[in-house]
Amino acid sequence: MKRTILTLRHPIDKSLYLPQVWKILDRAYSNVDGGLLFSDELDLLRKTSIWKIAIIDGRVVAVTVFKRKFGQKLVAMGIDSSFHRPDEAKAALAKLIESSLERAWMEVSEAAESFVMKYCRGEKYLIHHSELSRYLDKWFEATADGYHYVRRIAGIPKVKIALGTPGYL
């Protein structure tokens, strides 16, 4: 069994994996309120800076996608839910996320928040909402715990939390 992690920056490199990555992300966000914030494969390719993908036996099993925003912001992630060893795909995704939190940041909610907190040491990288206005150029309303906040995603109010290292270049 061959395992590989690739970091893709150039559109030509990304295009080699685009069908697999799009399928993973489209499925991962199909039941998420607000959904995937890319309209199609070309939009995903155009609006993102870095992709990190985990490959097992020639198949993309996990992906994280970044865009440039106060450093690198992790904006989408997912696993190949049809992979016959789902625990390996989840472990690969956890490794991609945890290795990125020292050099990137992200906003998560719902199942993604639970996953990152449980498997990626997310509590080590919490961003207090008093710092958030420096990185988030959108309206948000702070909650009482100091870390969670509410903001609208595609018009839908969502409780979110920010994690990672904004501004890292």
N, C-alpha and C positions, 0 to 999 in steps of 0.2 A: 504494500500500500504506500503510494507516494503522496506526501503532503507538501504543499508549497504555499507561501504567502507572498503576494505580489503587491507592490505599490505602483499604481499607474497614474502618470501625470499627463502624458501626451494623448491628444484625441485619437491618434492612429492606434496607439496601444489599447486605449479604452474600447475602441470600436471592435477589436477582436473578441471582446467579452460582452459587448453590449446586449446581444439577445438574452444571454443567461442572466446578466445583472438586471435587466429590465423585468424579466419574468419573476425573479426573486422579489424585487421591490414592489412590483405591481400586486403580487399575491400578499406580501407582508402588510401593505397598507390598504387592502381592499375592504377591511372591516374597521378601519380607524376613522373616527370622526375627523373631518378635515382632509383625510386621504393623503396620497402622495402628491407633493407640491410640484411635480413636473408633469406637463401635459402629454409628453410622448418621449420616445427614445432620443430624438434629436435635442429636445429641450434638456433632458438629463445630461447629455454629452456637452452641450453648450454652456450650461450654467454651473457646472461643477469643476473643481480644481484638481482633486485627488480622489482616486478610488483605491481602497485596500480590499483585496479579495483573497479568500482562502480556497485553495483547490485541493481536492482529494481525488486521487486516481483520474486526473484530467477533467474533473467536474467542479465548477464553482459551487461551493456549499455555503459560503457566508460572504457578506459584502458590507463595507461601510463606505459612505460617500460624503465628501467634504466640499465646502465652498469657502472662498476667501471672505471672511467677515471678522474683523478684529482678530487676525490670525487665521487659523483654520477652524471652521465650525462643522462638526459632524451633523449632517442634515437628513440622512436616511441610512437605514441599516436593515438587514434581513438575512434569513437563512433559506436554503432550498428545502422547503417543507416536504418534498417528495423524496429526498435523499434517504436511502435505506438504513442509515445509521444516524438518526436525528440527534442523539446525544453528542456525537462528534461534530455535527454542524453547529450545535449550540455552543460547544466548547470552543470551536474555532471563532465564532462571533464574539464570545466573551474575551478571547485573547486579542482580537482586533480592537475591540473597544478599550479594554484596560490599557493596552500599549499606546493608545492614542491620547488618553486623558492628560498625560504630562505635557503634550504639545498641541492640544486642540481642546475645544469646548463644545458643549451640546446642551440642548434643551430636551427634556424628556417628560413624558406623562404616561399614566395608565400602565399597561403591561411593560412598556419599554423602561419606565422608571423602576418597576419591580425587578426586572432582569438586571439592569445596570447596578442597582444597589445590592442585589444578592450575589451576582457572579463576577462583578468587575471592580469591586472596592470603591464604589461610587461615593460612599460617605467620606472618603479621604479628599475628594475633589469638589465638595459642595461650594457653590458661590452664593454668598449672602445677597439678598435682594437689594441691599443698600449699594452694592457694587454693580449691580446689573444694569443700571441706567447708562453706564459707560459703554456697554457692549450691545445692548438691545435698543435699537432705534424705533421701537414700537411701544404703544401704550401697554401698560400692565398694571395690575392692582396687587399689591403685596398682601400676603396672608399673615396671620399672627405668629407662625412658627419661625419667621425670619428667612426662610429659604423658598418655600412654595409661593407661587403667584398665579394670577389668572390673566390670561390674554386671549385674544380672539385669533383663531386659526381658520382661515377660509370662512369667516363670519361666525364661527362656533366658539363660545367661551370654553377654555380648557384650563385646568389646573396643571401647572408645569413646575419643573425645578431645573435649574441650570447647574452643570457640573463641568469640571475640567480646568483648563488653563488658557483663558482668553489672551490674545495679544502675542502669543508665542510665535516667533517667525522662524 
